[in-house]
Amino acid sequence: MIQFQALDPTVPLPVQLQEDTGPITVINTFVVPAELADDFLKIWGEDASFMKSQPGFVSTQMHRGFGGSQLFANIAVWESSAALMAALSNPEFHQGAAKYPDGIVTYPTAFQKVAVEGICGA
């Protein structure tokens, strides 16, 4: 089964999602041993299909490190932290998480846009 870890141990994702805010972007970094990459992408695709059907889902995009990297990063946008929390609380989500082979570690973290004058808007 996939192992969940907090990239920021002071505020893990479940703590972040207690704050009712939105929209949010979840950047979920995965460490996937090379021999598990194909299985990982197949199972992740099934999970992504489920998440896309959930209220408040906006978009998702998987990225893969190159040059021998074992990293994948999914960037997903949700209308609110409450919408994501509801999707993550669904028993169907937990069934999907149980399908991943041992050896995969994930670091999900939620973010909000930040305005930087002259560079980007929030």
C-alpha positions in Angstrom: 0.0 0.0 0.0 1.1 3.6 -0.7 2.8 5.4 2.2 1.6 8.9 3.0 4.1 11.4 4.4 4.0 15.1 5.2 6.3 17.3 3.2 5.8 19.9 5.9 5.5 17.9 9.1 4.4 20.9 11.1 1.2 21.1 9.0 0.3 17.8 7.3 -2.5 17.8 4.7 -5.3 16.7 7.1 -4.5 19.7 9.2 -4.4 22.0 6.2 -7.8 20.8 5.1 -9.4 21.8 8.4 -9.2 25.4 7.2 -12.2 26.1 5.0 -10.7 27.9 2.0 -10.4 27.8 -1.7 -9.6 27.5 -4.4 -6.6 25.3 -3.6 -3.9 23.5 -5.5 -2.6 20.2 -4.3 0.9 19.3 -5.3 1.4 15.6 -4.6 4.9 14.4 -5.0 5.4 10.6 -5.4 8.6 8.6 -5.0 8.1 5.6 -7.3 10.8 2.9 -7.8 11.4 2.5 -11.5 10.1 -1.1 -11.6 6.7 0.1 -10.2 6.2 3.1 -12.6 3.8 1.4 -15.0 1.7 0.0 -12.2 1.7 3.3 -10.5 0.4 5.2 -13.5 -2.3 2.7 -14.2 -3.6 2.8 -10.6 -3.2 6.6 -10.4 -5.3 6.9 -13.6 -8.1 5.0 -11.9 -7.8 7.2 -8.8 -7.8 10.4 -11.0 -11.0 9.2 -12.8 -12.7 8.9 -9.4 -11.5 12.3 -8.2 -12.6 13.9 -11.5 -16.2 12.7 -10.7 -16.2 14.4 -7.3 -17.9 17.8 -6.6 -15.5 20.6 -6.5 -12.8 19.0 -8.7 -11.4 21.5 -11.2 -8.3 19.9 -13.0 -5.3 17.6 -12.6 -2.0 17.0 -14.4 0.6 14.4 -13.7 4.3 15.2 -14.3 7.3 12.9 -14.3 10.9 13.6 -13.5 13.4 12.6 -16.2 17.0 11.6 -16.5 16.4 8.5 -14.3 14.3 10.3 -11.6 11.9 8.3 -9.5 9.7 11.3 -8.9 6.2 12.0 -10.1 4.2 15.1 -9.2 0.4 15.5 -9.6 -0.9 19.0 -9.6 -4.6 19.2 -8.9 -6.9 22.1 -8.5 -10.0 22.0 -6.3 -12.7 24.6 -5.7 -12.2 24.4 -1.9 -10.5 22.5 0.9 -13.9 21.2 1.9 -14.5 19.7 -1.5 -11.1 17.9 -1.4 -11.7 16.7 2.2 -15.1 15.2 1.1 -13.4 13.4 -1.8 -10.6 12.1 0.5 -13.2 10.9 3.1 -15.0 8.8 0.5 -14.5 5.0 1.1 -14.0 4.6 -2.6 -10.9 6.8 -2.4 -9.5 4.5 0.4 -10.1 1.4 -1.7 -8.1 2.9 -4.5 -5.2 3.9 -2.2 -5.0 0.3 -1.0 -4.3 -0.9 -4.6 -0.8 0.7 -4.8 2.1 -1.7 -4.4 4.4 -1.3 -1.4 7.4 0.9 -2.0 5.7 4.0 -3.2 5.7 7.1 -0.9 3.5 10.2 -1.4 3.9 13.7 -0.1 0.6 15.6 -0.6 0.5 19.3 0.2 -2.1 22.0 -0.4 -1.3 25.5 -1.6 -3.1 28.7 -2.5 -2.0 31.2 -5.1 0.1 34.1 -3.9 0.3 37.5 -5.7 3.8 38.9 -6.3 3.7 42.4 -7.6 4.7 42.7 -11.3 5.1 38.9 -11.6 1.8 37.0 -10.9 -1.6 37.5 -9.5 -3.4 35.5 -6.9 
